[in-house]
Amino acid sequence: MTTIIDGKKVAQSLRDQLAIDVAQFKNEHGFAPGLAVVLVGMNPASQVYVKNKCVQTKEVGMESFSFELPESTSQAELLKLVETLNNDPKIHGILVQLPLPKHIEEAAVIEAIHPDKDVDGFHVVNSGKLMTGQKGLVPCTPKGSMILLRQIHPSLDGLHAVVIGRSNIVGKPIAQLLLQAHCTVTITHSKTKNLEEIVRQGDIVVAALGKPHFVKASWVKPGATVIDVGINRITTSDGKTKLVGDVDYDEVAAIAGAITPVPGGVGPMTIACLLQNTLEAAKHLLCA
């Protein structure tokens, strides 16, 4: 029987523990960690995501600061807000929701966030720390994916992990985390030759390429653990919108040893790990 990895359940358990840890932090220091979330424009999916972040931040006892800016906000105005948040002692984590409007350079905004408050883990300093095995803030989706993997494999030593995708947000950082966990790691991408053959070698397959139903059952070794990071909106034959992953779930679930569903797999872990990063950032800033 294939094990369905329940991200909702694991994320709830993580938030329950965070609520305990935040209460202890408040008792010891007299204040709660604060998370600032900045949204530029009216992207509907981003609006829902930001709302969920704010609600869950408050549920674990943290302070939530929300900044909703119009689409016309200039890059200079956004950078000025980031600088203000960098210097605000009540705020320990800063997240600028992506994607940003086309006239704003995402890299410039990410680099403007102080590395110690970069709870998304995207700043080049945190990326470098991850690459070199130093302690830093780790991107939330890869971090959550690793927690889910540990539900199936408490020890990852020597397992062959194949990552499909090489983005700075998921593919590269999760490859580093897998390496740190002593996996043998292969990173594949759009230019990889014999992609299907290589993916089939994996004891673990992480799909993070942004193409719906891309990975088929014939690509996956029977018994492999499949982590589907993709979140794609498709229109079904009856005209309805549906969320699906990068993996053809119905096909692959029939042969995989364990698999994350979409929705309900990696997605819920991302916000839970964002909150965990915020608490870690608050603790670090106290010692800075």
C-alpha positions, 0 to 999 in steps of 0.5 A: 500500500502506498503511504500518502504523506499528509502535509496538513497533519504534519503542518498542524503538529508543527504549528502546535509545537510552535505555539508552545515555543512562542509562549515560552519565548514570550514568557522569557523575553516579554514580547512575541516574535513579529512577522511582516508580510508585504503584498504589492498589487492585487494578485488573487492567489497571493492575496489568499496566501498572505491572508493565510500567513497572517491568520496562522501567525496570530494563531501561534501567538506571534505578532502579524504586520501586514502591508498591502501596497498598490500595483503602482508602487515604485521599486524605490518606495518598496525598498524604502519600506523594506529598510524601515522594516529592517530597522524596526525592533518589533519585526523579526521576519520580513517576507515580500510576497512574490511575484512582484509587478514587472516593473520591480526587480525581485532580486533587488528587493530580496537583497534589500532584506536584512539576512537575519530577517530573511525568513524566506531564506532567499538572500544570497547570504542565507543561500551561501550559508546553506551551500557551505553547511553553515547555520542560516535561514532555510527556504520554507518549501525545501525545509517543509519537504525535508520534514515530510521526507523524514516521516518516511525515512528517519535516516536518509543516509545513502539514498539516491535523490533525484531533484527535477528543477534547479530554481533558487527557491526550491530545486537548488536549496532542497538539493543542498539539504538532501546532500547534508542529509547524506543522500546521493543527489542528482539535479535534473532540468529542462536540458537534461538528456535521458531525463526519464531514465535518470528520474527512474533511478531515484529512491526519492524523487522531488518534482519542482519544475512547474509543469502539471502532471509532468512526471508519469508512473513510467518515470518512477521506480516502484517503491520510491518516495515522491515529493511533489512541490508543484502547484498548478491551476488547470481547467478540467473538461467541465470548465472547473479550476483544479489544483494539481502537482507536477506529478501525475498523482493517480498514475504514480500513487499506484507504484510509489512507496510514499507520495505527497498529494496536491493539495494537502502535501508540501503546501501546508508545510511552507507557511508552518516553516515560515513561522518556524523561521520567524521564531528562529530569527527572533532568537538569533536577533536577541543574541546579535 
